[in-house]
Amino acid sequence: MTTTSETRTGRSGRLLLNKVPEVTIWFWVIKILCTTVGESFADWINMKLGVGLVNTAWIFTAVFVVVLGVQLRLKRYVPFPYWLTVVVVSVTGTLYTDILTDQLNVPLWISTAVFSVLLAVVFGVWWLRERTLSIHSVNTLPRESFYWLTVLVTFALGTATGDWTLELTGWSPGASVLLPLGLIAAITLLWRSGANPVLSFWLAYILTRPLGANIGDWLASPKVAQPGEPTGLALGTFTTSLIFLGLILATVVYLTVTRSDVTETYDATHTPQTTADPRRERVALAGFGLLAVATTGLLVWAHSQPHVGPAPEEDATSTVHLAPGQAVKKFPATKVDALKALASTSLKDAQSGNATGAHAAAQSLRDLWDADQDTLQPLDNTGWTFLDAQMDQVLKTFGIDHSNPPMSPAQQEAELNTLLTDMR
């Protein structure tokens, strides 16, 4: 799938060579690889390394600013910095949506609606200024700036839409791959039938995000899980990230050597596309409408079917009673100190009235506890189970991983004090 060429520069300033690769099969392959990395790598850093969602977002926002600055300074498309920027923006866009969902408790349907409106605004301003949305004309700084802003929003929108779909249907990651894959195939057929190439491109571009994310979840998720939790091939987020980063690197090296995705090289070796047919575009536009109606109908039907959602909440109070400090006796001191530091931070913020800070510290505490499970539980399953029950009580007071809204600061402080006593 390609987009029509547009050479008009309007008020865009200094003209450069096109800064975006030609849309060949390699473009879509590496784009899906990047979206998979965006899902698995973000999860690995956030969960397994225990960095925390907000801190991970800050880190990747800073990295995004740096790599985007390098990309914007180039005068032509260069594969390595371009695709590095895509990888980083895939992680960053994913994290922004996760913060809205996990930290701020924004429902996924609202995130989807907000990012859809934001994307429409970006497209509208881009069109009003440049009179084109074609990626074949990303040859000035303003157009490239619009392009990367659009890419960032599409990643956030794709994340919200994909997660909302899973929430509605209860599908496993493996089964969920089929929906975006089928939609991309249908869009490709409509494009070949005369649909507007720019519209076709951006629709497919958005859908690669849930496609890649579902592939990543399917590869990384355990083979056996609790009801409602995703299952997959149990490769883990780290292994999945390494595999896909390696595939991205190999593809980028190939494209660097062959220059087969450089627009000027591609144009010199391929016949230009024929002029668009307005009548066929209108017919294809009706096809897009029917596709949207059919997709909506499928999701409504899937939502109405019996499916296993997240396991219902139960009383997590431990039936085991241990003396203060007994639960952590066999755990490494450094691990315990890190957990105590986050619990203390959350407690101090709750006591000072800093609800946002207390919630963020509790979220980081949850992430670190989950990341350390594979290390701590084998050392003392009884101690780990005892602390896990109290940890769940703490998280419930903040509305983290529970459907209830955050409780009063007094309740949060009480549960945090109990947890700190258990870990002393």
C-alpha positions as CSV (number, residue, x, y, z in Angstrom):
1,M,0.0,0.0,0.0
2,T,1.4,3.4,-1.0
3,T,0.2,6.9,-0.9
4,T,-0.1,9.4,-3.7
5,S,2.7,11.7,-4.3
6,E,2.4,15.4,-3.6
7,T,5.0,18.0,-4.4
8,R,3.3,21.2,-3.3
9,T,5.3,23.0,-0.6
10,G,2.9,25.9,0.2
11,R,4.1,27.8,3.3
12,S,6.3,24.9,4.4
13,G,9.7,26.5,4.2
14,R,13.0,24.9,3.0
15,L,12.4,21.8,0.8
16,L,14.3,18.6,1.7
17,L,14.4,15.1,0.3
18,N,11.5,13.0,1.5
19,K,12.1,12.1,5.2
20,V,9.8,9.0,5.3
21,P,10.5,5.6,3.6
22,E,8.6,4.3,0.6
23,V,5.6,2.2,1.7
24,T,6.7,-1.2,0.6
25,I,6.2,-4.6,2.2
26,W,9.3,-3.9,4.3
27,F,7.7,-0.8,5.7
28,W,4.8,-2.9,7.1
29,V,7.0,-5.7,8.3
30,I,9.2,-3.4,10.3
31,K,6.3,-1.3,11.5
32,I,4.6,-4.4,13.1
33,L,8.0,-5.4,14.6
34,C,8.3,-2.0,16.2
35,T,4.8,-2.1,17.7
36,T,5.5,-5.5,19.2
37,V,8.6,-4.1,20.8
38,G,6.6,-1.2,22.1
39,E,4.3,-3.5,24.0
40,S,6.9,-6.1,25.3
41,F,9.8,-3.7,26.0
42,A,7.6,-1.2,28.0
43,D,6.2,-4.1,30.0
44,W,9.7,-5.5,30.7
45,I,11.1,-2.2,32.0
46,N,8.0,-1.2,33.9
47,M,7.2,-4.6,35.5
48,K,10.3,-6.8,35.5
49,L,12.9,-4.1,36.3
50,G,10.5,-2.4,38.7
51,V,11.1,1.1,37.4
52,G,7.4,1.9,37.6
53,L,5.0,3.1,35.0
54,V,5.4,6.9,35.5
55,N,9.2,6.7,35.7
56,T,9.4,4.6,32.6
57,A,7.2,7.1,30.8
58,W,9.5,10.0,31.8
59,I,12.6,8.0,30.7
60,F,11.2,7.3,27.3
61,T,9.8,10.8,26.8
62,A,13.3,12.1,27.3
63,V,14.7,9.5,24.9
64,F,12.0,10.3,22.4
65,V,12.9,14.0,22.5
66,V,16.6,13.1,21.9
67,V,16.1,10.7,19.0
68,L,13.4,12.9,17.4
69,G,15.9,15.8,17.5
70,V,18.4,13.8,15.7
71,Q,15.8,12.6,13.1
72,L,14.6,16.2,12.5
73,R,18.1,17.5,11.8
74,L,18.7,15.0,9.0
75,K,18.1,16.3,5.4
76,R,16.9,12.9,4.0
77,Y,15.5,9.6,5.1
78,V,18.1,7.4,6.8
79,P,16.8,4.0,8.0
80,F,18.5,3.6,11.4
81,P,17.5,7.0,13.0
82,Y,14.1,6.8,11.4
83,W,13.2,3.4,12.7
84,L,14.9,4.0,16.0
85,T,12.5,6.9,16.4
86,V,9.5,4.7,15.5
87,V,10.6,2.1,18.2
88,V,10.9,4.8,20.8
89,V,7.6,6.5,19.9
90,S,5.9,3.1,20.0
91,V,7.0,2.6,23.6
92,T,6.2,6.2,24.6
93,G,2.7,6.2,23.1
94,T,2.0,2.9,24.8
95,L,3.1,4.2,28.1
96,Y,0.9,7.4,27.8
97,T,-2.2,5.2,27.4
98,D,-1.2,2.9,30.2
99,I,-0.8,5.9,32.5
100,L,-4.4,7.0,31.7
101,T,-5.7,3.5,32.3
102,D,-3.6,2.2,35.2
103,Q,-2.7,5.4,37.1
104,L,-5.6,7.8,36.4
105,N,-8.3,5.1,36.1
106,V,-9.6,6.5,32.8
107,P,-11.9,4.0,31.1
108,L,-10.5,2.7,27.8
109,W,-13.5,3.9,25.8
110,I,-12.9,7.4,27.0
111,S,-9.2,7.1,26.1
112,T,-10.1,5.8,22.7
113,A,-12.6,8.7,22.1
114,V,-10.1,11.3,23.3
115,F,-7.2,10.1,21.1
116,S,-9.6,9.7,18.1
117,V,-10.6,13.4,18.5
118,L,-7.0,14.4,19.0
119,L,-5.9,12.5,15.9
120,A,-8.7,14.2,13.9
121,V,-7.5,17.6,15.2
122,V,-3.9,16.9,14.2
123,F,-4.9,15.8,10.7
124,G,-7.2,18.8,10.4
125,V,-4.4,21.3,11.3
126,W,-1.9,19.4,9.1
127,W,-4.3,19.6,6.1
128,L,-5.2,23.2,6.6
129,R,-1.5,24.2,6.7
130,E,0.0,21.9,4.1
131,R,-2.9,20.8,1.9
132,T,-1.7,17.2,2.0
133,L,-1.5,14.3,4.4
134,S,0.6,12.2,2.0
135,I,3.8,10.8,3.5
136,H,5.4,11.1,0.0
137,S,5.6,14.8,0.7
138,V,7.2,14.8,4.2
139,N,10.0,17.1,2.9
140,T,9.9,20.1,5.2
141,L,10.3,20.5,8.9
142,P,6.7,21.5,9.6
143,R,5.4,18.5,7.6
144,E,7.8,16.1,9.4
145,S,6.7,17.6,12.8
146,F,3.1,16.9,11.9
147,Y,4.0,13.4,10.8
148,W,5.7,12.5,14.1
149,L,3.0,14.0,16.2
150,T,0.5,11.9,14.2
151,V,2.6,8.8,14.7
152,L,2.7,9.4,18.4
153,V,-1.1,9.8,18.6
154,T,-1.8,6.8,16.4
155,F,0.3,4.6,18.8
156,A,-1.6,5.9,21.8
157,L,-4.9,5.4,20.0
158,G,-4.0,2.0,18.8
159,T,-3.1,1.0,22.3
160,A,-6.4,2.2,23.8
161,T,-8.4,0.7,21.0
162,G,-6.7,-2.7,21.2
163,D,-7.0,-2.9,25.0
164,W,-10.6,-1.8,24.8
165,T,-11.3,-4.6,22.3
166,L,-9.8,-7.2,24.6
167,E,-11.8,-5.8,27.5
168,L,-15.1,-6.0,25.5
169,T,-14.6,-9.4,24.0
170,G,-12.4,-11.4,26.5
171,W,-10.5,-12.8,23.6
172,S,-7.0,-14.2,24.2
173,P,-4.0,-12.3,22.6
174,G,-3.7,-15.1,20.0
175,A,-7.3,-14.9,18.9
176,S,-7.2,-11.1,19.0
177,V,-4.5,-11.0,16.4
178,L,-7.1,-12.0,13.8
179,L,-9.3,-8.9,14.0
180,P,-6.6,-6.2,13.2
181,L,-5.0,-8.6,10.7
182,G,-8.4,-9.1,8.9
183,L,-9.1,-5.4,8.9
184,I,-5.7,-4.6,7.4
185,A,-6.4,-7.2,4.7
186,A,-9.8,-5.7,4.0
187,I,-8.3,-2.2,3.8
188,T,-5.6,-3.5,1.4
189,L,-8.3,-4.9,-0.9
190,L,-10.3,-1.6,-0.8
191,W,-7.1,0.3,-1.6
192,R,-6.4,-2.0,-4.6
193,S,-10.0,-1.4,-5.6
194,G,-9.5,2.4,-5.8
195,A,-9.8,3.6,-2.2
196,N,-8.0,6.8,-1.3
197,P,-4.4,5.8,-0.7
198,V,-3.8,8.4,2.1
199,L,-6.9,7.3,4.0
200,S,-6.0,3.6,3.5
201,F,-2.5,4.1,4.7
202,W,-3.4,5.8,8.0
203,L,-6.2,3.4,8.8
204,A,-3.8,0.5,8.3
205,Y,-1.1,2.3,10.2
206,I,-3.3,2.7,13.3
207,L,-4.3,-1.0,13.1
208,T,-0.7,-2.2,13.1
209,R,-0.5,-1.1,16.8
210,P,-3.1,-3.5,18.2
211,L,-1.8,-6.2,15.8
212,G,1.8,-5.9,17.0
213,A,0.7,-5.5,20.7
214,N,-1.4,-8.7,20.5
215,I,1.5,-10.6,18.9
216,G,3.8,-9.4,21.7
217,D,1.3,-10.4,24.4
218,W,0.8,-13.8,22.8
219,L,4.5,-14.5,22.7
220,A,5.2,-13.2,26.2
221,S,2.3,-14.4,28.2
222,P,2.5,-17.7,30.2
223,K,1.0,-20.9,28.8
224,V,-1.1,-21.3,31.9
225,A,-2.7,-18.4,33.8
226,Q,-5.6,-17.5,36.1
227,P,-9.1,-17.2,34.5
228,G,-9.3,-14.0,32.6
229,E,-5.5,-13.5,32.3
230,P,-3.8,-13.8,28.9
231,T,-2.1,-17.0,27.8
232,G,0.5,-17.5,25.1
233,L,3.9,-19.0,24.3
234,A,5.6,-18.0,27.6
235,L,8.7,-16.5,25.9
236,G,8.6,-13.6,28.4
237,T,8.8,-9.9,27.7
238,F,12.6,-9.8,27.7
239,T,13.1,-12.6,25.2
240,T,10.3,-11.3,23.0
241,S,11.9,-7.8,23.0
242,L,15.3,-9.2,22.1
243,I,13.9,-11.3,19.3
244,F,12.0,-8.4,17.7
245,L,14.8,-5.9,18.3
246,G,17.1,-8.3,16.5
247,L,14.7,-8.7,13.6
248,I,14.3,-4.9,13.4
249,L,18.1,-4.4,13.3
250,A,18.5,-7.0,10.6
251,T,15.8,-5.4,8.5
252,V,17.3,-1.9,9.0
253,V,20.7,-3.2,7.9
254,Y,19.2,-4.7,4.8
255,L,17.3,-1.5,3.9
256,T,20.5,0.6,4.6
257,V,22.5,-1.5,2.2
258,T,19.9,-1.9,-0.6
259,R,18.2,1.6,-0.2
260,S,15.1,-0.2,-1.6
261,D,12.8,1.9,0.6
262,V,14.3,5.3,-0.3
263,T,11.5,7.2,-2.2
264,E,13.9,8.6,-4.8
265,T,15.4,5.2,-5.5
266,Y,12.0,3.5,-5.6
267,D,10.5,6.1,-8.0
268,A,13.4,5.6,-10.4
269,T,12.7,1.9,-10.7
270,H,8.9,1.7,-10.5
271,T,6.1,3.0,-12.8
272,P,4.1,5.9,-11.2
273,Q,0.6,5.2,-10.0
274,T,-2.3,6.1,-12.2
275,T,-4.4,9.1,-11.4
276,A,-7.0,8.6,-8.8
277,D,-10.6,7.8,-9.9
278,P,-13.1,9.9,-7.8
279,R,-15.9,7.5,-8.5
280,R,-14.0,4.5,-7.3
281,E,-12.8,6.4,-4.3
282,R,-16.5,7.1,-3.4
283,V,-17.4,3.4,-3.8
284,A,-14.4,2.4,-1.7
285,L,-15.4,5.0,1.0
286,A,-18.8,3.2,1.2
287,G,-16.8,0.0,1.6
288,F,-15.0,1.5,4.6
289,G,-18.3,2.4,6.1
290,L,-19.6,-1.1,5.7
291,L,-16.4,-2.5,7.2
292,A,-16.8,-0.2,10.2
293,V,-20.4,-1.3,10.7
294,A,-19.4,-5.0,10.4
295,T,-16.6,-4.6,12.9
296,T,-18.9,-2.8,15.4
297,G,-21.4,-5.6,15.0
298,L,-18.7,-8.3,15.6
299,L,-17.6,-6.5,18.8
300,V,-21.1,-6.1,20.1
301,W,-21.8,-9.8,19.4
302,A,-18.5,-10.9,21.0
303,H,-19.2,-8.8,24.1
304,S,-22.7,-10.4,24.5
305,Q,-21.2,-13.9,24.4
306,P,-20.2,-15.7,27.6
307,H,-16.5,-15.2,28.2
308,V,-14.1,-15.4,31.1
309,G,-13.2,-11.9,32.4
310,P,-10.8,-11.1,35.2
311,A,-11.3,-13.3,38.3
312,P,-13.7,-11.8,40.7
313,E,-12.2,-10.0,43.7
314,E,-12.0,-12.0,46.8
315,D,-11.0,-11.3,50.4
316,A,-7.2,-11.3,50.2
317,T,-6.7,-11.4,53.9
318,S,-4.2,-14.1,54.7
319,T,-5.1,-17.1,56.8
320,V,-1.5,-17.4,57.9
321,H,-0.4,-15.2,60.8
322,L,3.3,-14.4,61.1
323,A,5.2,-12.2,63.6
324,P,6.4,-8.8,62.4
325,G,9.5,-9.4,60.2
326,Q,9.0,-13.1,60.0
327,A,7.6,-13.0,56.4
328,V,10.8,-11.3,55.0
329,K,13.3,-13.2,57.1
330,K,14.5,-15.3,54.1
331,F,14.3,-12.6,51.5
332,P,17.4,-10.6,50.4
333,A,17.8,-7.4,52.5
334,T,18.2,-5.2,49.4
335,K,14.9,-6.4,48.0
336,V,13.1,-5.8,51.2
337,D,14.7,-2.3,51.7
338,A,13.5,-1.3,48.2
339,L,10.0,-2.4,48.9
340,K,10.0,-0.6,52.3
341,A,11.3,2.6,50.7
342,L,8.4,2.7,48.3
343,A,5.8,1.8,51.0
344,S,7.3,4.6,53.2
345,T,7.1,7.1,50.4
346,S,3.5,6.3,49.7
347,L,2.7,6.6,53.4
348,K,4.4,10.0,53.8
349,D,2.6,11.3,50.7
350,A,-0.7,10.0,52.0
351,Q,-0.1,11.6,55.4
352,S,0.8,15.0,53.8
353,G,-2.3,15.0,51.5
354,N,-0.3,14.3,48.3
355,A,-2.8,11.8,46.9
356,T,-1.2,11.7,43.5
357,G,2.2,11.0,44.9
358,A,0.9,8.3,47.3
359,H,-0.9,6.6,44.4
360,A,2.2,6.7,42.2
361,A,4.4,5.2,44.9
362,A,1.8,2.5,45.6
363,Q,1.7,1.7,41.9
364,S,5.5,1.4,41.8
365,L,5.4,-0.8,44.9
366,R,3.0,-3.1,43.1
367,D,5.2,-3.2,40.0
368,L,8.3,-4.0,42.0
369,W,6.5,-6.7,44.1
370,D,5.3,-8.3,40.9
371,A,8.8,-8.1,39.3
372,D,10.3,-9.8,42.3
373,Q,7.8,-12.6,42.6
374,D,10.0,-15.1,40.7
375,T,12.9,-14.4,43.0
376,L,11.2,-14.2,46.4
377,Q,8.4,-16.8,46.2
378,P,10.8,-19.8,45.8
379,L,12.8,-18.6,48.9
380,D,9.7,-18.7,51.2
381,N,6.3,-19.4,49.7
382,T,4.6,-18.9,53.1
383,G,6.2,-15.5,53.7
384,W,5.5,-14.4,50.2
385,T,1.9,-15.4,50.3
386,F,1.4,-13.6,53.6
387,L,2.9,-10.4,52.3
388,D,1.1,-10.7,49.0
389,A,-2.2,-10.7,50.8
390,Q,-1.3,-7.6,52.7
391,M,0.1,-6.0,49.6
392,D,-3.3,-6.6,48.0
393,Q,-5.0,-4.8,50.9
394,V,-2.8,-1.8,50.3
395,L,-3.5,-1.7,46.6
396,K,-7.2,-2.0,47.2
397,T,-7.2,1.2,49.3
398,F,-5.8,3.0,46.3
399,G,-8.1,1.3,43.8
400,I,-5.1,-0.3,42.0
401,D,-6.0,-3.7,40.4
402,H,-9.5,-3.4,42.0
403,S,-12.7,-2.0,40.7
404,N,-13.4,0.2,43.8
405,P,-12.5,3.9,43.9
406,P,-9.6,5.0,46.1
407,M,-10.4,4.9,49.8
408,S,-9.8,7.5,52.4
409,P,-6.2,8.5,53.3
410,A,-6.7,7.1,56.8
411,Q,-7.5,3.6,55.4
412,Q,-4.5,3.9,53.1
413,E,-2.2,4.8,56.0
414,A,-3.5,2.0,58.1
415,E,-2.8,-0.7,55.5
416,L,0.6,0.8,54.6
417,N,1.6,0.8,58.3
418,T,0.6,-2.8,58.6
419,L,2.6,-3.7,55.6
420,L,5.7,-1.8,56.9
421,T,5.3,-3.6,60.2
422,D,5.2,-7.0,58.4
423,M,8.4,-6.1,56.6
424,R,10.4,-4.6,59.4
